[in-house]
Amino acid sequence: MYAKLFLVFLSLFLVACNDKNDTELQDCSMTACTLNFVIITVSVKDTSDNVVVLGGYEIIEEVTGEDISVDFNNEEYQYFKEQGIYPVLSDAYRTRYQNSTATLTFKGYVANEEVINEAYEVGADCCHISLISGNTEIVLE
């Protein structure tokens, strides 16, 4: 008797949970998030696995054409270049891409010549940005 009653309530609960319209924006006011700060990065190396130092790079948002690359101070940018790691997107853009996706293009330059042109699809939930698709390890020939 109790098992049947339990199953009825469980069934009603599951149906109620699945009756959600996924197109609605998620209310994040009561969401508990970690304190991690997520950064999507790209590593750039040559075929011998050596770090490639780019003279510059841009992160272009496809829809607006806006360059959203982060402006780092000289020490931070120097560190990234020495490691061959370049930031594509961080949680600083979480609210901009929350509950949506966007296509970003990473353009890398050596001696003012474009040597990298890679597309990335990104999105965000209530807490963090995420990489949906795109190559995070670029090998230049």
C-alpha angles and dihedrals in degrees: 000000000000091000091056092047090048091051091050092053092044091051092050090049093051093047091049091050093050094048091083123127105232093199092068118097112257116246105232098181093103098035118120111217133188118249091239115124107217121212122181108215138184124214118212121201138154126243090272090058092251120144114260113218110212120210088216144334141202134206107210122194106222099217099046101025087227121150104232098174112140117254105229127188116253095263094051093045091047090053092051092048093049090052094043089234122132126186116236101178139347139195087268084084096046096110092046092058100029112138091001142073133233138189116233127186121214110209118188126191135202116185089350091302119120107240100161130048110164129162123220130187112211137175141168141221127200093292114025147013118249139199111238097178140347142097112276095181111061120188117197121203 
